[in-house]
């Protein structure tokens, strides 16, 4: 599996990927509004250049915040490889902590990150309602028919 810096892929291709999988390349969470196509990140592509996985993040002093992580072919190690590459970059940049926000319906993400050493660090009740003010396209019902309303922060010490 070859992991590339996101800058090796065109911004148009990255924006198309986010539009297909997230509705847009804009991510709204309690820590801010992010244009994911402009963030640092890593990507895994197929032999013919199709994006198979993508992670975006931002480093602010001693904290590296993961903004998005997508793996199109789950169970093949793509997400884990992207996460490990990001943790390595964070450590080189003197980060002490990794953090991310996910939503209450994303049980797959909660399982994925906890298995890789992340702990639940904060519950943000009704945070998704606030995000909908900025991004009305956020659905009211999420994965598994769960009402989408809260954010959960996870952290890992490096």
ROFILO-227570 format. One record per atom (N, C-alpha, C): residue in one letter; chain; atom name; x, z, y. Coordinates in pm, whole numbers, plus 50000, padded with zeros to 5 digits. Atoms other than C-alpha are relative to their C-alpha. Last residue first. Example, Ala and Ser with C-alpha at 12.3 -4.5 7.8 and 13.67 -1.06 7.14 Angstrom:
<sites>
S;A;N;49918;49994;49881
S;A;CA;51367;50714;49894
S;A;C;49923;50073;50109
A;A;N;50089;50000;49881
A;A;CA;51230;50780;49550
A;A;C;50090;50000;50120
</sites>
This chain:
<sites>
X;A;N;49892;50081;50055
X;A;CA;50170;52164;51031
X;A;C;50123;50088;49977
X;A;N;49870;49970;49939
X;A;CA;49866;52386;51075
X;A;C;50107;49916;49932
X;A;N;49894;49979;50097
X;A;CA;49540;52223;50976
X;A;C;50127;50027;50077
X;A;N;49861;49994;49955
X;A;CA;49217;52224;51171
X;A;C;50093;50019;49881
X;A;N;49910;49961;50107
X;A;CA;48849;52133;51122
X;A;C;50142;49995;50055
X;A;N;49858;50023;49979
X;A;CA;48585;52123;51393
X;A;C;50078;50050;49880
X;A;N;49917;49901;50067
X;A;CA;48221;52090;51296
X;A;C;50145;49961;50026
X;A;N;49864;50043;50028
X;A;CA;47968;51909;51512
X;A;C;50075;50117;49936
X;A;N;49888;49909;49973
X;A;CA;47595;51967;51498
X;A;C;50134;49932;49975
X;A;N;50010;49921;49878
X;A;CA;47281;51750;51533
X;A;C;50124;50081;50034
X;A;N;49868;50005;49940
X;A;CA;47235;51477;51273
X;A;C;49995;50073;50133
X;A;N;50008;50014;49854
X;A;CA;46928;51557;51065
X;A;C;50140;50016;50061
X;A;N;49979;49874;49928
X;A;CA;47030;51512;50699
X;A;C;49986;49977;50150
X;A;N;50126;49959;49937
X;A;CA;46878;51211;50521
X;A;C;50010;50130;50078
X;A;N;50081;49924;50096
X;A;CA;47182;51183;50289
X;A;C;49869;50050;50059
X;A;N;49978;50019;50144
X;A;CA;47401;51068;50579
X;A;C;49909;50091;49918
X;A;N;49869;50043;50046
X;A;CA;47256;51093;50927
X;A;C;50004;49977;49850
X;A;N;49987;49964;50141
X;A;CA;46915;51112;51088
X;A;C;50130;49940;49949
X;A;N;50051;49863;50013
X;A;CA;46895;51117;51466
X;A;C;50009;50050;49857
X;A;N;50128;49979;50071
X;A;CA;47114;50809;51504
X;A;C;49960;50148;49996
X;A;N;49972;49906;50110
X;A;CA;47382;50778;51775
X;A;C;49867;50032;49931
X;A;N;50011;50067;50130
X;A;CA;47273;50472;51977
X;A;C;50034;50091;49882
X;A;N;50134;49989;50059
X;A;CA;47206;50688;52283
X;A;C;49985;49936;49863
X;A;N;50007;50111;50096
X;A;CA;47580;50720;52356
X;A;C;49867;50009;49925
X;A;N;49900;50101;49966
X;A;CA;47638;50934;52666
X;A;C;49994;49877;49910
X;A;N;50023;50029;49858
X;A;CA;47319;51144;52639
X;A;C;50095;49888;50044
X;A;N;50101;50106;49990
X;A;CA;47354;51113;52261
X;A;C;49968;49966;50145
X;A;N;49933;50130;50015
X;A;CA;47678;51315;52280
X;A;C;49902;49885;50016
X;A;N;49926;50023;49876
X;A;CA;47487;51616;52414
X;A;C;50070;49864;49995
X;A;N;50102;50025;49897
X;A;CA;47241;51596;52124
X;A;C;50068;49970;50133
X;A;N;50034;50142;50011
X;A;CA;47539;51565;51889
X;A;C;49891;49963;50102
X;A;N;49904;50082;49925
X;A;CA;47672;51900;52011
X;A;C;49964;49852;49996
X;A;N;50067;50096;49912
X;A;CA;47356;52079;51890
X;A;C;50094;49913;50084
X;A;N;50142;50029;50019
X;A;CA;47559;52366;51740
X;A;C;49945;49905;50106
X;A;N;50052;50034;49868
X;A;CA;47938;52336;51771
X;A;C;49853;49959;49986
X;A;N;50130;50066;50009
X;A;CA;48082;52513;51467
X;A;C;49950;49979;50142
X;A;N;50098;49978;49895
X;A;CA;48453;52593;51481
X;A;C;49873;49923;49969
X;A;N;49954;49912;49894
X;A;CA;48755;52630;51254
X;A;C;49897;50028;50109
X;A;N;50106;49999;49900
X;A;CA;48663;52488;50916
X;A;C;50039;50099;50108
X;A;N;50096;49891;50007
X;A;CA;48995;52454;50736
X;A;C;49893;49984;50108
X;A;N;50067;49972;49873
X;A;CA;49208;52150;50661
X;A;C;49898;50111;49980
X;A;N;49946;49885;49927
X;A;CA;49441;52160;50361
X;A;C;49937;50033;50134
X;A;N;49868;50033;49948
X;A;CA;49391;51818;50204
X;A;C;50053;50107;50097
X;A;N;49912;50020;50115
X;A;CA;49095;51915;49983
X;A;C;50144;49972;50043
X;A;N;49972;49869;50057
X;A;CA;48931;52051;50298
X;A;C;50091;49989;49879
X;A;N;49902;49926;49920
X;A;CA;48968;51712;50466
X;A;C;50033;50137;49941
X;A;N;49871;50070;49991
X;A;CA;48800;51506;50194
X;A;C;50103;50085;50074
X;A;N;49933;49989;50130
X;A;CA;48517;51754;50122
X;A;C;50142;49942;50008
X;A;N;49971;49857;50017
X;A;CA;48418;51785;50487
X;A;C;50075;50023;49869
X;A;N;49884;49967;49916
X;A;CA;48450;51408;50526
X;A;C;50038;50147;49984
X;A;N;49883;50068;50059
X;A;CA;48216;51345;50230
X;A;C;50126;50034;50079
X;A;N;49948;49915;50108
X;A;CA;47972;51609;50358
X;A;C;50121;49937;49931
X;A;N;49889;50073;50063
X;A;CA;47927;51416;50681
X;A;C;50068;50085;49893
X;A;N;50048;50081;50113
X;A;CA;47581;51544;50776
X;A;C;50113;49939;49918
X;A;N;50056;49915;50105
X;A;CA;47706;51831;50995
X;A;C;49953;49921;49877
X;A;N;50137;49956;49980
X;A;CA;47921;51600;51205
X;A;C;49947;50072;49876
X;A;N;50093;50081;50078
X;A;CA;48296;51564;51219
X;A;C;49860;50056;50021
X;A;N;50142;49964;49992
X;A;CA;48556;51680;51468
X;A;C;49924;49908;49906
X;A;N;50097;50108;49996
X;A;CA;48928;51670;51410
X;A;C;49861;50059;50011
X;A;N;50141;49963;49990
X;A;CA;49238;51884;51437
X;A;C;49914;49875;50001
X;A;N;50086;50118;50013
X;A;CA;49605;51875;51344
X;A;C;49857;50050;50017
X;A;N;50136;49996;50054
X;A;CA;49820;52159;51472
X;A;C;49938;49862;49995
X;A;N;50011;49886;50090
X;A;CA;50187;52225;51545
X;A;C;49868;50000;49924
X;A;N;50133;49939;50010
X;A;CA;50266;51893;51706
X;A;C;50005;50114;49900
X;A;N;50000;49855;49977
X;A;CA;50634;51834;51779
X;A;C;49861;50063;50003
X;A;N;50031;49981;49858
X;A;CA;50608;51452;51808
X;A;C;49978;50148;50035
X;A;N;49886;50057;49926
X;A;CA;50784;51411;51472
X;A;C;49981;50020;50150
X;A;N;49887;49908;50017
X;A;CA;50521;51646;51325
X;A;C;50123;49952;50078
X;A;N;50028;49881;49921
X;A;CA;50237;51434;51468
X;A;C;50117;50098;49993
X;A;N;49978;50038;49859
X;A;CA;50389;51114;51328
X;A;C;49978;50121;50089
X;A;N;49856;50020;49981
X;A;CA;50414;51276;50984
X;A;C;50032;49968;50145
X;A;N;49940;49867;49997
X;A;CA;50054;51402;51007
X;A;C;50151;49992;50020
X;A;N;50031;49940;49870
X;A;CA;49942;51051;51099
X;A;C;50059;50140;50012
X;A;N;49918;50071;49901
X;A;CA;50120;50900;50798
X;A;C;49978;50059;50140
X;A;N;49862;49953;50014
X;A;CA;49964;51166;50574
X;A;C;50092;49934;50101
X;A;N;49993;49863;49950
X;A;CA;49616;51087;50707
X;A;C;50142;50054;49992
X;A;N;50009;50006;49854
X;A;CA;49663;50713;50658
X;A;C;50010;50139;50062
X;A;N;49876;50057;49949
X;A;CA;49783;50766;50301
X;A;C;50001;49993;50152
X;A;N;49894;49900;50015
X;A;CA;49493;51000;50224
X;A;C;50131;49949;50055
X;A;N;50022;49894;49900
X;A;CA;49240;50754;50364
X;A;C;50108;50105;49995
X;A;N;49978;50056;49866
X;A;CA;49385;50467;50160
X;A;C;49986;50107;50107
X;A;N;49887;49936;49933
X;A;CA;49417;50663;49836
X;A;C;50028;49949;50141
X;A;N;49877;50076;50030
X;A;CA;49199;50430;49625
X;A;C;50122;50056;50072
X;A;N;49946;49961;50129
X;A;CA;48890;50654;49601
X;A;C;50128;49928;49961
X;A;N;49982;49858;50027
X;A;CA;48709;50483;49886
X;A;C;50053;50023;49859
X;A;N;49996;49990;50145
X;A;CA;48764;50115;49957
X;A;C;50031;50145;49962
X;A;N;50103;50089;50051
X;A;CA;48656;50070;50319
X;A;C;49991;50007;49848
X;A;N;49945;50068;50116
X;A;CA;48851;50370;50440
X;A;C;49888;49919;49939
X;A;N;50088;50081;50083
X;A;CA;48775;50494;50789
X;A;C;50078;49940;49885
X;A;N;49934;50038;50125
X;A;CA;48931;50771;50992
X;A;C;49898;49928;49914
X;A;N;50075;50072;50103
X;A;CA;48840;50835;51354
X;A;C;50088;49977;49878
X;A;N;50126;50042;49940
X;A;CA;48937;51065;51641
X;A;C;49915;49924;49898
X;A;N;50047;50120;50067
X;A;CA;49211;51263;51473
X;A;C;49864;49965;50059
X;A;N;50142;50007;50034
X;A;CA;49341;51515;51723
X;A;C;49968;49865;49937
X;A;N;50035;50139;50031
X;A;CA;49712;51592;51725
X;A;C;49855;49998;49956
X;A;N;50116;50027;50085
X;A;CA;49783;51923;51897
X;A;C;49982;49849;49984
X;A;N;49969;49960;50138
X;A;CA;50116;52051;52033
X;A;C;49885;49973;49903
X;A;N;49906;49888;50015
X;A;CA;50106;51866;52365
X;A;C;50024;50030;49853
X;A;N;50000;49929;49873
X;A;CA;49815;51624;52348
X;A;C;50077;50129;49980
X;A;N;49913;49883;49998
X;A;CA;49848;51366;52072
X;A;C;49999;50057;50140
X;A;N;49931;49980;49874
X;A;CA;49565;51122;52019
X;A;C;50079;50129;49991
X;A;N;49971;49861;49962
X;A;CA;49433;50978;51699
X;A;C;50057;50003;50140
X;A;N;49960;49991;49860
X;A;CA;49300;50667;51529
X;A;C;50015;50147;50036
X;A;N;50006;49866;49943
X;A;CA;49288;50596;51156
X;A;C;50042;49990;50146
X;A;N;49956;49986;49862
X;A;CA;49205;50265;50991
X;A;C;49985;50145;50044
X;A;N;50002;49862;49953
X;A;CA;49149;50147;50637
X;A;C;50060;50008;50138
X;A;N;50052;49918;50110
X;A;CA;49084;49822;50451
X;A;C;49991;50147;50038
X;A;N;49977;49857;49985
X;A;CA;49128;49584;50747
X;A;C;49930;50076;49887
X;A;N;50126;49928;49981
X;A;CA;49129;49224;50624
X;A;C;50031;50149;50007
X;A;N;50016;49945;49866
X;A;CA;49470;49061;50676
X;A;C;49869;50070;50030
X;A;N;50045;50105;49906
X;A;CA;49486;48824;50378
X;A;C;49964;50056;50138
X;A;N;49900;50108;49994
X;A;CA;49700;49060;50167
X;A;C;49961;49893;50104
X;A;N;49984;50074;50125
X;A;CA;49458;49342;50248
X;A;C;50107;49894;50019
X;A;N;50071;50127;50012
X;A;CA;49511;49565;50548
X;A;C;50020;49942;49859
X;A;N;49967;50060;50129
X;A;CA;49596;49932;50601
X;A;C;49917;49872;49992
X;A;N;50096;50085;50069
X;A;CA;49594;50054;50960
X;A;C;50057;49956;49866
X;A;N;49939;50073;50111
X;A;CA;49759;50321;51171
X;A;C;49890;49925;49927
X;A;N;50058;49999;50134
X;A;CA;49664;50468;51504
X;A;C;50083;49923;49901
X;A;N;49897;50016;50102
X;A;CA;49724;50530;51871
X;A;C;49933;50000;49863
X;A;N;49927;49882;50046
X;A;CA;49413;50492;52083
X;A;C;50114;49962;49907
X;A;N;49885;49975;49913
X;A;CA;49301;50181;52274
X;A;C;50086;50117;49955
X;A;N;49911;50116;50008
X;A;CA;49061;50040;52011
X;A;C;50126;50019;50085
X;A;N;49913;49996;50117
X;A;CA;48916;50388;51975
X;A;C;50096;49882;49991
X;A;N;50002;50143;50033
X;A;CA;48780;50402;52329
X;A;C;50100;49983;49887
X;A;N;49878;50072;50036
X;A;CA;48727;50776;52340
X;A;C;49970;49854;49973
X;A;N;50044;50135;50030
X;A;CA;48470;50997;52510
X;A;C;50126;49917;49981
X;A;N;49990;50108;49903
X;A;CA;48561;51364;52504
X;A;C;49938;49870;49953
X;A;N;49871;49995;49931
X;A;CA;48626;51682;52307
X;A;C;50018;49885;50099
X;A;N;49995;49891;49902
X;A;CA;48258;51726;52220
X;A;C;50132;50008;50075
X;A;N;50002;49869;50066
X;A;CA;48246;51388;52052
X;A;C;50018;50105;50108
X;A;N;50038;49889;49913
X;A;CA;48170;51035;52172
X;A;C;49992;50126;49916
X;A;N;50031;49879;50077
X;A;CA;48351;50747;52002
X;A;C;49970;50112;50101
X;A;N;50004;49878;49920
X;A;CA;48348;50402;52166
X;A;C;49955;50117;49913
X;A;N;49868;49936;50008
X;A;CA;48457;50117;51940
X;A;C;50007;50125;50087
X;A;N;49915;50034;49885
X;A;CA;48096;50020;51883
X;A;C;50134;50070;49981
X;A;N;50092;50048;49897
X;A;CA;47826;50030;51613
X;A;C;50072;49962;50128
X;A;N;50045;49891;49915
X;A;CA;48044;50250;51392
X;A;C;49898;49957;50106
X;A;N;50011;49874;50073
X;A;CA;48138;50033;51093
X;A;C;49945;50117;50083
X;A;N;50063;50013;50131
X;A;CA;48084;49677;51217
X;A;C;49972;50135;49935
X;A;N;50138;50046;49980
X;A;CA;48152;49747;51584
X;A;C;49926;49993;49868
X;A;N;50081;49887;49953
X;A;CA;48459;49950;51488
X;A;C;49854;49961;50022
X;A;N;50008;49902;50109
X;A;CA;48603;49666;51279
X;A;C;49912;50118;50043
X;A;N;50098;50052;50097
X;A;CA;48521;49411;51551
X;A;C;49980;50097;49884
X;A;N;50133;49982;49939
X;A;CA;48706;49625;51808
X;A;C;49890;49951;49906
X;A;N;50029;49855;50004
X;A;CA;49012;49644;51578
X;A;C;49860;50025;50056
X;A;N;50027;49969;50140
X;A;CA;49006;49265;51527
X;A;C;49964;50148;49983
X;A;N;50129;50061;50034
X;A;CA;48977;49210;51902
X;A;C;49960;50034;49856
X;A;N;50104;49910;49949
X;A;CA;49258;49456;51972
X;A;C;49861;49946;49967
X;A;N;50057;50034;49868
X;A;CA;49482;49243;51752
X;A;C;49891;50099;50039
X;A;N;50127;50070;50021
X;A;CA;49663;49418;51467
X;A;C;49940;49973;50137
X;A;N;49967;50126;50067
X;A;CA;50032;49517;51489
X;A;C;49876;49915;49971
X;A;N;49963;50100;49900
X;A;CA;49937;49780;51749
X;A;C;50041;49866;49939
X;A;N;50121;50070;49956
X;A;CA;49762;49978;51474
X;A;C;50031;49889;50100
X;A;N;50044;49946;49873
X;A;CA;50101;50072;51330
X;A;C;49882;49914;50046
X;A;N;49946;50058;49877
X;A;CA;50109;49937;50978
X;A;C;49955;50082;50120
X;A;N;50063;49942;49882
X;A;CA;50062;50103;50640
X;A;C;50072;49944;50122
X;A;N;49920;50011;49878
X;A;CA;50144;49897;50334
X;A;C;49921;50052;50119
X;A;N;50085;50000;49883
X;A;CA;50000;50000;50000
X;A;C;50090;50000;50124
</sites>
